[in-house]
Amino acid sequence: GGTMRVDSALRLIVESWKEQLQASSTGEAALLCGFCEEKPARRRCIQCDGVLCEECERTYHSKGFFKTHIIVDLVGKDGKAAGADAYAGRMLCVEHSGEKMNFYCLDCRMPVCSHCLILGEHKGHHQNLIAEASTTGRETLAAWVEEHGKRGTEAEDLLERLRSTEAEVERNADAQRSIINSELDVLKSHIETKRTQLLSRSKLEEQKKFQELQQQVDREEAVQRKSAGLVSRSEDVLGLTSAHAFLAVLLPLIQDMRIASQPHSELPQVSCDFRPLSTDAQKRSIENLALGSPAPAALPPPQAVGVASVVSQYAAGAVQQQPQVAVAWDGSMHQQQQQQHNYSVLPPAYNAAHATYSNLRQQSVVAQPQQQQQQQQQQQQQ
């Protein structure tokens, strides 16, 4: 099988780079001369591909056929390893000995010499001078660097907006939970207030029933005592042996019994039943609580709205979310706009189980006192 082709240019670059690192490193020993192997190397021979010190260059490498060799600095004047010149001097073609790779094959993407382009395997390929190819490559890389710089900036801007959005989401979530707790605390307060009111009314209703029952108990106990007294008198009278004495006291006793036997006025019967409490409408209102404003349901036309339907809508909480229907004294109706709320609740003092026309009318009648005053003035003038 075939073997992988070695990129000679890349190999030379790597070797030269390692040598430069070794030469410029302060923590490692300097590269020694390839001739004397004693003094630090300062120069490089391109043809020999070796390093030598300055003394060996003057003594041995400046005579005979060595005079035609190209010598370059191993370390630049600034103390750093020689860069482009060192690379260019060593970039010799492995196929054509001694030929510098001054061209770049665009098809194969590698440095080549002129013989490779004219006679070698790169004949007919697109090519460019190595310097121009390097310039084009640098421009291309700079364009990509600029493109990715813009992308990085755009990504950073987007990340900043996303972080800001995350913070805003967290703030709004905290605000939402605060509103939920606040609104439900208000509802809880209303419920506790209503609990106290209803329990107080229940206690008053119980006391009233007990008072009525006590009146009846007191009266019946008095009747019982009076009847027992008359019976006791009768037993004493019946015990008299004298006819004259018996007849003398009989008539007053019978008169007292007749008076005591007269029917007395009936007291109202006390009912043991208490008024029920219905919370179905309130339960439905609580069940309908949701985040956001629900779509309002349209009310029937004003001429089709009756008192019963208005009361049922008010009990169900619909009036809280709709334009309120005002019922005037003459039975006419009109719509009254009111502020919409996300979480509408029934008034704390409102009891859906005992809703009446008068109760609704007190909340919805507008401008009625002025009409009454006008009617009174007309009657006085007549």
Summary of the structure (lengths in Angstrom):
residues: 382
radius of gyration: 58.4
end to end distance: 131.1
largest distance: 191.5
contacts: 866
relative contact order: 0.04
helix: 57%
strand: 8%
